[in-house]
């Protein structure tokens, strides 16, 4: 039986651990808090992030990173994107050499504007043949419940992608392979920002026309940025692009869409953040994505407007009407 280490016991890390266990692997989950490890090991449930879902006995949890990594043939990284750098600095000495490092994270680092695969490469020295990304419509609770889902495993090395595809192919989870790491990462990070905007429209009481408009124009923004950074434009019409965007923007299970909805209802960022353990990645990444777009001279008005709302420089209502009233001279296609 193959051992896989999952670093991160939040909702998505735990859900992916269930995928790996259902695919026949032994899974060791690293959690930041010992109390959570004790609950997972004794009750086979992550009551804080996925209450009511029984976890496989093939999943164990530990607070010791060395214990989690020992003997692992693949390492999955599922911590909040803005904490990855600090965590990897702590874990660098215990991660096994030569095994694939798989990112589940969907964000762009503040300050550096680096994608998560770039941070992994910098901190671990791993080459592109070892670094992979899993992305797609990944609503954690549905996947943990065993509902059918599909995603993309992206890696520059086709052999590594195929190996990881086999590792996480379960009766209810269908992974496809891709070599476009850049496109898959940008699709996953940027869709969170678009979901915030859609959530604001929902919170303000606007209907399906407004939501569909934001989703469609959001996809155009993501594709523009991806193309400028060398991604394959076809990636954005697939699971890691359109599929992930639609799921995140449409479902009340989406943290980013829900966060945006509360903003639209008049709550502040601080008020919303204080009421949940869950991390809405788009709240932090919107600024770094906007900066990345500026560096590459890419127009991303939705991302820029969301950044202003998060910073308290604009209201959600003003944001949406500002987007609609923008000059259409530079908008050549819908």
N, C-alpha and C positions, 0 to 999 in steps of 0.2 A: 504494500500500500504506500502511495506517495505521500510524503508530508509537505504541506504548504503552510507557510507562516503568513498571517494577516496582521499587519500592524495598524491597529485602529478598530475600536469596538463600538463605533457609532452605528447608525442605522444601515448605511450602505456597506460598511465593512462587515457587519454581522450578516447582512443579507447575502453578500458575496461568499462569506464563509459557508452559508447553507448551500449555495450553488456548488461550491467545491466539495462539500461533504456528500451531497447528493450524486456527484459525479464519481464517488468512490475514493476520495482522498481523506487522509487524516489531517485535520486543520488545527493549528495552534494560533489562537488569537491573543495579541498583546493589547492590554487595556491600561490606561493611565492610572486608574484607581483600583486598588486591591479589593475594595468592597464590591465592585462590579464583577471582578473575576470570581469572587466567592459565590455570587448569585448565579453566574453562568455555569459554574462547575457543579453547584449543588442542586439547582433547580432546572437547569437546561433551558434557561430563558434569559433574554436580555430585557428585563422589565422596564428599564429606563428608556430605551430607544425603540424596541419592538415588543411591547407588552402583549401577552396572550399567544405568542408564537413559540411553540416548543422547538428547541434546537436539537439537532442530531447529537447523539452521544459521541460521534466522531469529532465533535468540536470541543476543545478545551481552551481555557483562558489562563493567562499568566500576566503578572506585572513585571516579570523579568525578561527584558528583550533578548538576552543570551539564550534563555530557555526556549523562547518562542522560535528563535532562528536556528537552533541546534538541529542539524540533520535535514533542514528544509531544502527541497529541490526547486522551490520557487518562493519568492518573497513578494507579497502584495502590500502596497502602501495605500492606506485609506484614512489618513489623518486630514484635518482641515488644511487647505493649500497654504495658507499664510503661516502655518506652524511647521511645514515640512522641513525647511532649512535647519531650524533649531533641533528638531527631532533627529534628522539624519546625522547631525554633528554628534549627537549622543550615541547613535546606533552604529556608526561607521565601523567600529572595531569588532562588532559581533555579526554583521551581515556576512553570510557565506560567500566565498569567491566563486565566480563563474556561473552562478545561477541567474535566471531571469529576474529582473526587478519590474514589477507590474504596478503602474499607477492607476488608481481609481479616481484620482482627484481632478476636479474640474474648476481650475482657477488659474490666474496669472499673478505672479508674485509682485507685490507692491515694491516700488523702488527700482527693481531691476527689470521689470516687465518680462521676466523669463517664464516660459512654460514649465510645467512640473517635470517633464522629461529632462529639460535643460538643468534644472536644479539637481535632479538625481545624478546626472552625469557629472556635474561640478563637484558634488559632495562625495561621491563614491568612486569616481574614476571609471565607472562602467562605460563601455562603448555602446554604440547604437544597436549592436546585435544582441545586447542583453536587456535593453530598456524597451518596455512595451506599455501600451495604454489600452484600457478597456473603456469603451464609451458607447452610448446609445440611450434609448428610452429606459432608464434604470430607476424607476420608482421603487424604493427599497422594500416597502411593505408588501407590495404585490409580488415581488420576486421571492421574498421570504415566505410568503404564503403558498408558493408553488404555482402561481399563475403563469401562463405561457408568456415568454419574453424572448427577445433577440437583441444581440449587441455586436459590437465590432471589437476584435482584438487586433490592434495595430502595432507593427514592429518593422523596422527597416530590414530585418532578417526574416525571410519567409519561413525558414525552418523553425525559428523560435516562435513565430506567430502560430504556426501549425501545431507545435508542441503544446502551447498554452491553450489553443482552441480545444484540443483533446482533453486537456486537464480540467476545463470548466464546462464541458458539454454534458449537460444533464438531461433527464427526460423532459424538463420544462424550460430549459435555458439553451438557446441556440446561438452560439457565437460564430460570426463570420470573420475572415481574415482580411487584412488590408495592410499596405506598407506606408500609408500616408499618416504618419504620426502627427505631423503639424496640423493637418486638417481636422483630424479627430480631436486633438486637444483644443483647438480653437473653437470648434463646434460646441464642445462640452462646456467650455468656460463662458463663451459669449451668450449662449442660450439662457444662462441664469440671469443675465442682465436684461435680456428681452422679456423674460418671465416676470421680472419685477415691474416692468412697464405695463405688461398685460394685467398683472394683479392690480395695479393702480387704477386701470380702466374699470376693472370689475368692482373695486371698492368704491369708485365714484358713481357706480350704477349705469355705466355705459354698456351698450349691447354688443351683439356679435359682430356688427360691422367694424366697430372700433377695435375689437380684439383681433379679428382676422387681418385688419390693416396693419396692426403693430407686428403680428407674427410674420406676415409676408414681407414687410419692409425690413424687419429684423433679420430675416434670412438673407436678404440682399446685402445687408451690412456685414454679416458674418462672412459671406462668400467673398465680398470685396477685400476684407482684411486677409482672409485665408489665401486668396490668389496673390496678393501683394507679398505674402511671406513664403510663397512657393508651394502652397498646398494644391492638391488636385481638386479642381472645381466640382468634379463628380461626387466627391465625398459629401458635399453639403446637400445633395439630393437623396442621401441614403440614411441609414440608421443613426449614424453619428452626427448627422446634420439635421435634416428635416424631422426625422423620427424623434430624436431627443428634444428638439425644439417644441414640437407639437405636444408631447407628453408633459413637458415641464410647464408649458404655458397654459395647458388645459386642465390639469388635474389639481383638485384641492389637496392632494397628498404632497404636492410640490412645495418645498420650503420657500423657494424664491417667489413663486406665484402668491402664496399665502402671505408672505412678508409684504409684498407689494400691495396686496388687497388691504392690509391693515394700514399701510401708508395712505392709501386712497381714502380710507375711512377717517383719517385725521390723526392717527397715532404718530408719535415720533420714532425715529430709529432707535433711540435709547430705550423707550418704553417697550417696543416690540422685542428687542434683544434681551431685555431683563426678564422677560416672561417665558423664555425657552432655552433649553440646552442645545437645541439643534442650530447648526450654522447655515445661514443662507449665504452661500459663497458669493453670489452676485453683489452683495452689499459691499464687500471688500474689493472684489475684483473689478468693479465698474470703473474705478479710477485708473487702475493699471491698464485695463483694456483701452480706455480712452487715450491714455498716454502712448500706448503702443501704436494706436491708430495715427496719432499725431506724428510720431516718429517716422512713420512710413507714408505720410501724406494721404491717408485713407479717410474718407468722409463717413463718420458713424454718428449721425445726429441723435439716434435713440440712446446710444450708450452715453453720449455727452450730456443729454438731458437728464438721464437717470442719475448720473454722477452728481449733477447739481441738486437734484432732489435729496439724495442721500446726504449731501453736505449741508442741507438746509438753506440752499440758495434759491430754491424754486419750489412751488407747491406742485403736487401731482396734477391738479387741474390745469395750472398754467403750463406745465410740461406738455400735456397732451394737446392743448390748443396751440401751443407754440410749434409743435411738430407739424400740425395740419396746415398752419398758416405760413410755413416756410416757402421761400421762392422755389418754384418747380423748374427753374431754368436748367439746373444741373441734373435733374432726375430724368433719365432717358428711357427707363423701362420699369414696369410695375411688377 
